[in-house]
Amino acid sequence: MKAEISPANVLIVDDTPQNISLLNAALMDEYFIKIATSGLQAIDICLSMPIDIILLDVMMPEMDGFETCRRLKDNPLTSSIPVIFVTARGEIKDESMGFACGAVDYITKPIQSAIVRARVRTHLSLYDQNRTLERLVRERTAELNVSRLEVLHRLGSAGEYRDNETGLHVVRVSSYSRILALALGLPESEAELIFNAAPLHDTGKIAIPDSILFKPGKLDNEEWKIMRTHSEIGYKIIGDHQSTLLKAAATIALSHHERWDGFGYPQNLKGNDIHLFGRIVGLADVFDALTTVRPYKQAWPVDEAVSEIMRCSGNHFDPQVVEAFLRKIPEITAVQQEFVDVV
């Protein structure tokens, strides 16, 4: 059974009762009619309920139709509503001004009902098409964003999968990083950015030989030099891209092994010279490494790992990030328990 389509809401804006009656009579059989007798009232109505099209007079007291139209078009909440001027001002300069204000049509009085109905029907049809196209674009954009994020997460897991078959390390580090970002006062958008970029922090491990990556004992100097190259390799893999997300991911890949005291790698950056995203992911990465099994060690208990993070505040880690971490231990341990590696 076909769903019934509700009639459109038409707002008539005019301060003359006779004009309102004529327009109402012309349209009432096909549409729901709303009435405003001033520009300010029209704006209030448009902000309080869905309006599909506006028939707007020019000559009104206090605020004329041109100014009313400008204000409607300047407000993102009302800017897309089509406006048709219906006015006695029929000079070319008046009509030009109406279109310049953002109107889609201009009808001069005295009106003819058939013409008004035809113009309203045409512009409502165009408005519906535009809304449908906008919805499709939004849906397609959302699909592309989801696909893009999925590709990035899978790429991030590729580097981790070699020494962590579940790939949950990147999930935990991303979640810890978002918690820390919010605790540091970053806006939700930045926290979401670091959450989506953090999975690529160890992408460069793809290039590290198995003999080094899986070595059960301590790495020698040459092996350690090779292991340390994964930050720059990850940065090169992600590349220099205009995407905000990929820029953040590249920055994190390059900087998450820098230390607050300047003894990290690959650039020996110190303090606030290290990008905040790198400082956040660096701590999240170390905490996860301490509390999970690695080829060369057993998992540390959470309390011991927390003590180690505290001990390294001011040398390995940014003290402010450590403070944020300590405030959020319950949330962080909840993530850890939710995403446990299956041994």
KEKOL-638049 format. One record per residue (C-alpha): residue number from 0; y, z, x. Coordinates in steps of 0.05 Angstrom, whole numbers, plus 32768, in hexadecimal, padded with zeros to 4 digits. Each point is the difference from the previous one (the first is absolute). Layout:
% residues N
<atom tivo="NUM" v="Y" w="Z" u="X"/>
...
END
This chain:
% residues 343
<atom tivo="0" v="8000" w="8000" u="8000"/>
<atom tivo="1" v="8044" w="7FEC" u="801C"/>
<atom tivo="2" v="8031" w="8038" u="800F"/>
<atom tivo="3" v="8040" w="7FFC" u="7FD7"/>
<atom tivo="4" v="803E" w="7FF3" u="802A"/>
<atom tivo="5" v="8038" w="802F" u="7FEE"/>
<atom tivo="6" v="8043" w="7FDE" u="7FF0"/>
<atom tivo="7" v="8035" w="8002" u="8037"/>
<atom tivo="8" v="8039" w="8032" u="8000"/>
<atom tivo="9" v="8043" w="7FDC" u="7FF9"/>
<atom tivo="10" v="8040" w="8027" u="800E"/>
<atom tivo="11" v="803E" w="7FE7" u="7FDC"/>
<atom tivo="12" v="8041" w="8019" u="8020"/>
<atom tivo="13" v="803F" w="7FF4" u="7FD8"/>
<atom tivo="14" v="8037" w="802C" u="7FE4"/>
<atom tivo="15" v="800A" w="7FD5" u="7FC1"/>
<atom tivo="16" v="7FD2" w="8011" u="7FC5"/>
<atom tivo="17" v="8003" w="7FB9" u="7FE4"/>
<atom tivo="18" v="7FE8" w="7FE2" u="8042"/>
<atom tivo="19" v="7FC8" w="8033" u="8004"/>
<atom tivo="20" v="7FEA" w="7FF0" u="7FB9"/>
<atom tivo="21" v="7FFD" w="7FB5" u="800E"/>
<atom tivo="22" v="7FD7" w="8008" u="8040"/>
<atom tivo="23" v="7FD3" w="8033" u="7FDF"/>
<atom tivo="24" v="7FF3" w="7FD2" u="7FC5"/>
<atom tivo="25" v="7FEF" w="7FC7" u="802F"/>
<atom tivo="26" v="7FCD" w="8028" u="8028"/>
<atom tivo="27" v="7FE5" w="8039" u="7FD7"/>
<atom tivo="28" v="7FC4" w="7FDA" u="7FE5"/>
<atom tivo="29" v="7FE4" w="7FF4" u="8046"/>
<atom tivo="30" v="8017" w="803A" u="802B"/>
<atom tivo="31" v="800F" w="804A" u="8002"/>
<atom tivo="32" v="804C" w="8006" u="7FFF"/>
<atom tivo="33" v="8028" w="8036" u="8024"/>
<atom tivo="34" v="804B" w="8007" u="7FF8"/>
<atom tivo="35" v="8037" w="8017" u="8030"/>
<atom tivo="36" v="804A" w="7FFE" u="7FF1"/>
<atom tivo="37" v="8019" w="8009" u="8047"/>
<atom tivo="38" v="7FEC" w="7FEE" u="8047"/>
<atom tivo="39" v="7FF2" w="8049" u="8014"/>
<atom tivo="40" v="7FD4" w="800A" u="7FC4"/>
<atom tivo="41" v="7FDA" w="7FC0" u="8011"/>
<atom tivo="42" v="7FF3" w="8018" u="8046"/>
<atom tivo="43" v="7FE7" w="8044" u="7FE6"/>
<atom tivo="44" v="7FD1" w="7FDD" u="7FD0"/>
<atom tivo="45" v="7FE4" w="7FD3" u="8037"/>
<atom tivo="46" v="7FF3" w="803D" u="802C"/>
<atom tivo="47" v="7FDE" w="8026" u="7FC8"/>
<atom tivo="48" v="7FD0" w="7FCC" u="7FE2"/>
<atom tivo="49" v="7FE1" w="7FBC" u="8010"/>
<atom tivo="50" v="8030" w="7FC7" u="7FEF"/>
<atom tivo="51" v="7FE8" w="7FB9" u="8007"/>
<atom tivo="52" v="8041" w="7FDA" u="7FF7"/>
<atom tivo="53" v="804A" w="800F" u="7FF3"/>
<atom tivo="54" v="8032" w="7FDA" u="7FD5"/>
<atom tivo="55" v="8043" w="8016" u="801B"/>
<atom tivo="56" v="8047" w="7FF6" u="7FE7"/>
<atom tivo="57" v="8038" w="7FF8" u="8033"/>
<atom tivo="58" v="803C" w="801E" u="7FDB"/>
<atom tivo="59" v="7FF3" w="804A" u="7FF7"/>
<atom tivo="60" v="802D" w="803D" u="800A"/>
<atom tivo="61" v="7FFA" w="802E" u="803E"/>
<atom tivo="62" v="7FCF" w="7FD3" u="8025"/>
<atom tivo="63" v="7FFA" w="7FB6" u="7FF2"/>
<atom tivo="64" v="7FC0" w="7FD8" u="8000"/>
<atom tivo="65" v="800A" w="7FE4" u="8046"/>
<atom tivo="66" v="8004" w="8046" u="801F"/>
<atom tivo="67" v="7FC5" w="8017" u="7FD5"/>
<atom tivo="68" v="7FD6" w="7FC6" u="801A"/>
<atom tivo="69" v="8014" w="800F" u="8048"/>
<atom tivo="70" v="7FEB" w="8049" u="7FF9"/>
<atom tivo="71" v="7FBE" w="7FEC" u="7FE1"/>
<atom tivo="72" v="7FF2" w="7FD0" u="8038"/>
<atom tivo="73" v="8014" w="8032" u="8035"/>
<atom tivo="74" v="7FCD" w="8033" u="7FE8"/>
<atom tivo="75" v="7FB8" w="7FF1" u="8017"/>
<atom tivo="76" v="7FE6" w="801F" u="7FBF"/>
<atom tivo="77" v="8025" w="7FCE" u="7FD4"/>
<atom tivo="78" v="800E" w="7FC5" u="802E"/>
<atom tivo="79" v="7FC6" w="7FD5" u="7FE8"/>
<atom tivo="80" v="8012" w="8003" u="7FB6"/>
<atom tivo="81" v="801A" w="7FBB" u="7FEB"/>
<atom tivo="82" v="8047" w="8001" u="7FE4"/>
<atom tivo="83" v="801C" w="7FCB" u="7FD0"/>
<atom tivo="84" v="804B" w="8003" u="7FF4"/>
<atom tivo="85" v="8012" w="7FF4" u="7FB7"/>
<atom tivo="86" v="804C" w="7FFB" u="7FFC"/>
<atom tivo="87" v="803C" w="7FDE" u="7FE3"/>
<atom tivo="88" v="801A" w="7FF3" u="8047"/>
<atom tivo="89" v="7FEB" w="7FB9" u="800A"/>
<atom tivo="90" v="802A" w="7FEA" u="803C"/>
<atom tivo="91" v="7FDB" w="7FE3" u="803B"/>
<atom tivo="92" v="801C" w="8036" u="802D"/>
<atom tivo="93" v="7FE4" w="8036" u="7FD1"/>
<atom tivo="94" v="7FBC" w="7FDF" u="7FFE"/>
<atom tivo="95" v="8000" w="7FFA" u="804C"/>
<atom tivo="96" v="8012" w="804A" u="8006"/>
<atom tivo="97" v="7FC7" w="8011" u="7FD2"/>
<atom tivo="98" v="7FCD" w="7FDC" u="802B"/>
<atom tivo="99" v="801F" w="801E" u="803F"/>
<atom tivo="100" v="7FF4" w="8045" u="7FE3"/>
<atom tivo="101" v="7FB6" w="7FF1" u="7FFA"/>
<atom tivo="102" v="7FF7" w="7FE6" u="7FB8"/>
<atom tivo="103" v="7FCA" w="7FCE" u="7FF1"/>
<atom tivo="104" v="8025" w="7FDE" u="7FC7"/>
<atom tivo="105" v="8043" w="7FFC" u="7FDC"/>
<atom tivo="106" v="8008" w="7FF3" u="7FB5"/>
<atom tivo="107" v="8044" w="7FF8" u="7FE1"/>
<atom tivo="108" v="8013" w="8018" u="7FBA"/>
<atom tivo="109" v="7FFC" w="7FEF" u="7FC8"/>
<atom tivo="110" v="7FB5" w="8005" u="800A"/>
<atom tivo="111" v="7FCA" w="7FD5" u="7FE1"/>
<atom tivo="112" v="7FC2" w="8028" u="7FF0"/>
<atom tivo="113" v="7FCF" w="7FC9" u="8014"/>
<atom tivo="114" v="8021" w="7FF9" u="8045"/>
<atom tivo="115" v="8000" w="804C" u="800B"/>
<atom tivo="116" v="7FB6" w="8004" u="7FEE"/>
<atom tivo="117" v="7FEF" w="7FC5" u="802D"/>
<atom tivo="118" v="8026" w="801C" u="803C"/>
<atom tivo="119" v="7FE3" w="8046" u="7FF7"/>
<atom tivo="120" v="7FB9" w="7FE3" u="7FFA"/>
<atom tivo="121" v="8009" w="7FD5" u="803E"/>
<atom tivo="122" v="801B" w="8038" u="802C"/>
<atom tivo="123" v="7FCC" w="8033" u="7FE8"/>
<atom tivo="124" v="7FCB" w="7FCD" u="8012"/>
<atom tivo="125" v="801D" w="7FF8" u="8046"/>
<atom tivo="126" v="8008" w="804B" u="8007"/>
<atom tivo="127" v="7FB6" w="800A" u="7FED"/>
<atom tivo="128" v="7FEC" w="7FCB" u="8033"/>
<atom tivo="129" v="8029" w="8021" u="8036"/>
<atom tivo="130" v="7FE2" w="8044" u="7FF1"/>
<atom tivo="131" v="7FBA" w="7FE3" u="8001"/>
<atom tivo="132" v="800E" w="7FDF" u="8043"/>
<atom tivo="133" v="801E" w="8040" u="801C"/>
<atom tivo="134" v="7FC3" w="8027" u="7FE9"/>
<atom tivo="135" v="7FD1" w="7FCD" u="8020"/>
<atom tivo="136" v="8028" w="8003" u="8041"/>
<atom tivo="137" v="7FFD" w="804C" u="8000"/>
<atom tivo="138" v="7FB5" w="7FFF" u="7FF3"/>
<atom tivo="139" v="7FF4" w="7FCC" u="8036"/>
<atom tivo="140" v="802C" w="8026" u="8032"/>
<atom tivo="141" v="7FDA" w="8040" u="7FF1"/>
<atom tivo="142" v="7FBD" w="7FDC" u="800B"/>
<atom tivo="143" v="8019" w="7FE4" u="8042"/>
<atom tivo="144" v="8018" w="8044" u="8017"/>
<atom tivo="145" v="7FBD" w="801F" u="7FEF"/>
<atom tivo="146" v="7FDC" w="7FC8" u="8025"/>
<atom tivo="147" v="802E" w="8007" u="803C"/>
<atom tivo="148" v="7FF6" w="804B" u="8004"/>
<atom tivo="149" v="7FB5" w="7FF7" u="7FFA"/>
<atom tivo="150" v="8000" w="7FCF" u="803A"/>
<atom tivo="151" v="8029" w="8030" u="802A"/>
<atom tivo="152" v="7FD2" w="803B" u="7FF0"/>
<atom tivo="153" v="7FC3" w="7FD6" u="8012"/>
<atom tivo="154" v="8020" w="7FE9" u="8041"/>
<atom tivo="155" v="800F" w="8049" u="8010"/>
<atom tivo="156" v="7FB8" w="8013" u="7FF0"/>
<atom tivo="157" v="7FE6" w="7FC9" u="802E"/>
<atom tivo="158" v="801A" w="8024" u="803E"/>
<atom tivo="159" v="7FE6" w="8043" u="7FE7"/>
<atom tivo="160" v="7FBD" w="7FE7" u="7FE6"/>
<atom tivo="161" v="7FE5" w="7FF7" u="8046"/>
<atom tivo="162" v="8000" w="804B" u="800E"/>
<atom tivo="163" v="8003" w="801A" u="7FB9"/>
<atom tivo="164" v="7FD3" w="7FDA" u="7FD1"/>
<atom tivo="165" v="801C" w="801D" u="7FC0"/>
<atom tivo="166" v="8047" w="7FEB" u="8012"/>
<atom tivo="167" v="801A" w="8040" u="7FE0"/>
<atom tivo="168" v="8029" w="8012" u="803D"/>
<atom tivo="169" v="8036" w="7FCE" u="7FEC"/>
<atom tivo="170" v="7FFF" w="801B" u="7FB8"/>
<atom tivo="171" v="8009" w="8047" u="8017"/>
<atom tivo="172" v="8036" w="7FF0" u="8034"/>
<atom tivo="173" v="8026" w="7FD7" u="7FCD"/>
<atom tivo="174" v="7FFD" w="8038" u="7FCD"/>
<atom tivo="175" v="8014" w="8035" u="8032"/>
<atom tivo="176" v="803A" w="7FD5" u="8016"/>
<atom tivo="177" v="801A" w="7FF8" u="7FB9"/>
<atom tivo="178" v="7FFC" w="804B" u="7FF5"/>
<atom tivo="179" v="8027" w="800D" u="8041"/>
<atom tivo="180" v="8034" w="7FCC" u="7FF0"/>
<atom tivo="181" v="800F" w="8020" u="7FBD"/>
<atom tivo="182" v="8001" w="8045" u="801F"/>
<atom tivo="183" v="8034" w="7FE7" u="8032"/>
<atom tivo="184" v="802C" w="7FEA" u="7FC6"/>
<atom tivo="185" v="7FF5" w="7FB5" u="8005"/>
<atom tivo="186" v="8008" w="7FDB" u="7FBE"/>
<atom tivo="187" v="7FC3" w="7FEC" u="7FD9"/>
<atom tivo="188" v="8009" w="7FB7" u="8014"/>
<atom tivo="189" v="7FFD" w="8012" u="804A"/>
<atom tivo="190" v="7FC4" w="802D" u="7FF6"/>
<atom tivo="191" v="7FDC" w="7FC7" u="7FDC"/>
<atom tivo="192" v="8014" w="7FD1" u="8039"/>
<atom tivo="193" v="7FE1" w="802D" u="8035"/>
<atom tivo="194" v="7FC2" w="800A" u="7FD4"/>
<atom tivo="195" v="7FF5" w="7FB4" u="7FFC"/>
<atom tivo="196" v="8012" w="7FF2" u="8049"/>
<atom tivo="197" v="7FD9" w="8039" u="8021"/>
<atom tivo="198" v="7FBB" w="7FE1" u="7FF8"/>
<atom tivo="199" v="8012" w="7FCD" u="8036"/>
<atom tivo="200" v="800F" w="8035" u="8035"/>
<atom tivo="201" v="7FBF" w="7FF4" u="8026"/>
<atom tivo="202" v="7FF8" w="7FB5" u="7FF4"/>
<atom tivo="203" v="8002" w="7FF5" u="804B"/>
<atom tivo="204" v="7FBC" w="8023" u="8008"/>
<atom tivo="205" v="7FE2" w="7FBE" u="7FEC"/>
<atom tivo="206" v="800B" w="7FEA" u="8048"/>
<atom tivo="207" v="7FE4" w="803E" u="8022"/>
<atom tivo="208" v="7FB9" w="7FF7" u="801D"/>
<atom tivo="209" v="7FC7" w="8027" u="7FE0"/>
<atom tivo="210" v="7FEF" w="8020" u="8043"/>
<atom tivo="211" v="8043" w="8023" u="7FFE"/>
<atom tivo="212" v="8008" w="800B" u="7FB6"/>
<atom tivo="213" v="7FBB" w="801F" u="7FF7"/>
<atom tivo="214" v="7FFC" w="8025" u="8043"/>
<atom tivo="215" v="7FE5" w="8046" u="7FF1"/>
<atom tivo="216" v="8022" w="8020" u="803C"/>
<atom tivo="217" v="8045" w="8002" u="801E"/>
<atom tivo="218" v="8020" w="7FBD" u="8012"/>
<atom tivo="219" v="8010" w="7FF3" u="8049"/>
<atom tivo="220" v="8044" w="7FE8" u="8016"/>
<atom tivo="221" v="7FF1" w="7FB6" u="7FF9"/>
<atom tivo="222" v="7FDF" w="8009" u="7FBD"/>
<atom tivo="223" v="803B" w="8029" u="7FE8"/>
<atom tivo="224" v="8031" w="7FCA" u="8015"/>
<atom tivo="225" v="7FD9" w="7FCE" u="7FD6"/>
<atom tivo="226" v="7FFC" w="802F" u="7FC4"/>
<atom tivo="227" v="804B" w="800B" u="8003"/>
<atom tivo="228" v="800D" w="7FB5" u="7FF8"/>
<atom tivo="229" v="7FEB" w="8003" u="7FB6"/>
<atom tivo="230" v="8047" w="8015" u="7FEB"/>
<atom tivo="231" v="8020" w="7FC1" u="801D"/>
<atom tivo="232" v="7FC6" w="7FD4" u="7FEA"/>
<atom tivo="233" v="8008" w="801A" u="7FB9"/>
<atom tivo="234" v="804A" w="7FF2" u="8003"/>
<atom tivo="235" v="7FF4" w="7FB9" u="8017"/>
<atom tivo="236" v="7FCA" w="7FF4" u="7FCB"/>
<atom tivo="237" v="802F" w="8015" u="7FC8"/>
<atom tivo="238" v="8038" w="7FD8" u="8021"/>
<atom tivo="239" v="804B" w="7FFA" u="7FF4"/>
<atom tivo="240" v="8006" w="7FF3" u="7FB6"/>
<atom tivo="241" v="803A" w="8004" u="7FCE"/>
<atom tivo="242" v="7FD6" w="8029" u="7FCF"/>
<atom tivo="243" v="8017" w="8048" u="7FFC"/>
<atom tivo="244" v="7FB8" w="8016" u="7FFA"/>
<atom tivo="245" v="7FE8" w="7FDA" u="803D"/>
<atom tivo="246" v="803C" w="8017" u="8029"/>
<atom tivo="247" v="7FEE" w="8048" u="7FEF"/>
<atom tivo="248" v="7FB7" w="7FF3" u="8011"/>
<atom tivo="249" v="8012" w="7FE1" u="8043"/>
<atom tivo="250" v="802E" w="803B" u="8011"/>
<atom tivo="251" v="7FC9" w="8032" u="7FEF"/>
<atom tivo="252" v="7FCB" w="7FDB" u="8028"/>
<atom tivo="253" v="802D" w="8000" u="803D"/>
<atom tivo="254" v="801C" w="8046" u="7FFB"/>
<atom tivo="255" v="7FCC" w="802F" u="7FE3"/>
<atom tivo="256" v="7FE8" w="8015" u="8045"/>
<atom tivo="257" v="8045" w="8010" u="801B"/>
<atom tivo="258" v="800E" w="804A" u="800C"/>
<atom tivo="259" v="803C" w="802B" u="7FF1"/>
<atom tivo="260" v="8005" w="8014" u="804A"/>
<atom tivo="261" v="7FFF" w="7FB8" u="8019"/>
<atom tivo="262" v="7FB9" w="8001" u="801E"/>
<atom tivo="263" v="7FE0" w="7FD4" u="7FCB"/>
<atom tivo="264" v="7FF2" w="7FB5" u="8002"/>
<atom tivo="265" v="800D" w="7FC6" u="8003"/>
<atom tivo="266" v="804C" w="8007" u="800A"/>
<atom tivo="267" v="8007" w="8049" u="8014"/>
<atom tivo="268" v="8033" w="8009" u="7FC8"/>
<atom tivo="269" v="801C" w="8046" u="7FF6"/>
<atom tivo="270" v="8019" w="8029" u="7FC5"/>
<atom tivo="271" v="8026" w="7FDA" u="7FCA"/>
<atom tivo="272" v="7FF9" w="7FC0" u="8028"/>
<atom tivo="273" v="7FBB" w="7FFD" u="7FE1"/>
<atom tivo="274" v="8004" w="7FE2" u="7FBA"/>
<atom tivo="275" v="7FF5" w="8036" u="7FCB"/>
<atom tivo="276" v="7FC6" w="7FD8" u="7FE3"/>
<atom tivo="277" v="7FDE" w="8002" u="8044"/>
<atom tivo="278" v="800C" w="804C" u="8005"/>
<atom tivo="279" v="7FE2" w="800B" u="7FBB"/>
<atom tivo="280" v="7FC3" w="7FD4" u="8008"/>
<atom tivo="281" v="7FF5" w="801A" u="8046"/>
<atom tivo="282" v="7FF7" w="8047" u="7FE6"/>
<atom tivo="283" v="7FD6" w="7FEA" u="7FC5"/>
<atom tivo="284" v="7FD4" w="7FD8" u="802F"/>
<atom tivo="285" v="7FF5" w="803A" u="8030"/>
<atom tivo="286" v="7FF0" w="8031" u="7FC8"/>
<atom tivo="287" v="7FCD" w="7FD0" u="7FE4"/>
<atom tivo="288" v="7FE2" w="7FF3" u="8044"/>
<atom tivo="289" v="7FF9" w="804B" u="800D"/>
<atom tivo="290" v="7FDF" w="800F" u="7FBD"/>
<atom tivo="291" v="7FCD" w="7FC7" u="8000"/>
<atom tivo="292" v="7FC3" w="7FEF" u="802A"/>
<atom tivo="293" v="800C" w="7FD0" u="8039"/>
<atom tivo="294" v="7FCE" w="7FE3" u="8033"/>
<atom tivo="295" v="801B" w="8030" u="8034"/>
<atom tivo="296" v="8009" w="8040" u="7FD5"/>
<atom tivo="297" v="7FEE" w="8028" u="7FC3"/>
<atom tivo="298" v="8031" w="800C" u="7FC7"/>
<atom tivo="299" v="802F" w="803B" u="8008"/>
<atom tivo="300" v="8008" w="8032" u="7FC8"/>
<atom tivo="301" v="8042" w="7FF6" u="7FDB"/>
<atom tivo="302" v="801E" w="8042" u="8017"/>
<atom tivo="303" v="7FF3" w="7FEF" u="8049"/>
<atom tivo="304" v="801E" w="7FBB" u="7FF7"/>
<atom tivo="305" v="803E" w="801E" u="7FDE"/>
<atom tivo="306" v="8007" w="8031" u="803B"/>
<atom tivo="307" v="7FFD" w="7FC5" u="8030"/>
<atom tivo="308" v="8036" w="7FDA" u="7FDA"/>
<atom tivo="309" v="802C" w="803F" u="8002"/>
<atom tivo="310" v="7FF3" w="8008" u="804B"/>
<atom tivo="311" v="8016" w="7FB9" u="800C"/>
<atom tivo="312" v="8041" w="8005" u="7FD8"/>
<atom tivo="313" v="803A" w="7FED" u="802D"/>
<atom tivo="314" v="7FD6" w="7FDD" u="8034"/>
<atom tivo="315" v="7FCF" w="7FD0" u="7FDE"/>
<atom tivo="316" v="801E" w="8004" u="7FBA"/>
<atom tivo="317" v="8045" w="8000" u="7FE1"/>
<atom tivo="318" v="800C" w="804A" u="7FEB"/>
<atom tivo="319" v="801C" w="7FEA" u="7FBC"/>
<atom tivo="320" v="7FC2" w="7FD7" u="7FF1"/>
<atom tivo="321" v="7FD5" w="803C" u="8014"/>
<atom tivo="322" v="8028" w="802D" u="7FD0"/>
<atom tivo="323" v="7FF6" w="7FCD" u="7FC8"/>
<atom tivo="324" v="7FB5" w="7FFE" u="8011"/>
<atom tivo="325" v="7FFA" w="804C" u="7FFD"/>
<atom tivo="326" v="8021" w="8002" u="7FBC"/>
<atom tivo="327" v="7FD0" w="7FCD" u="7FE4"/>
<atom tivo="328" v="7FBD" w="801A" u="801B"/>
<atom tivo="329" v="7FE3" w="8009" u="7FB9"/>
<atom tivo="330" v="800F" w="7FB8" u="7FED"/>
<atom tivo="331" v="7FE7" w="7FE5" u="8042"/>
<atom tivo="332" v="7FBE" w="8026" u="7FFD"/>
<atom tivo="333" v="7FF7" w="7FE8" u="7FB8"/>
<atom tivo="334" v="8004" w="7FB8" u="8019"/>
<atom tivo="335" v="7FD0" w="8011" u="8039"/>
<atom tivo="336" v="7FCD" w="801C" u="7FCF"/>
<atom tivo="337" v="8008" w="7FC5" u="7FD1"/>
<atom tivo="338" v="7FF4" w="7FCB" u="8035"/>
<atom tivo="339" v="7FC7" w="801E" u="802A"/>
<atom tivo="340" v="7FDA" w="7FD2" u="802F"/>
<atom tivo="341" v="7FB7" w="7FFA" u="7FED"/>
<atom tivo="342" v="7FD9" w="800E" u="803F"/>
END
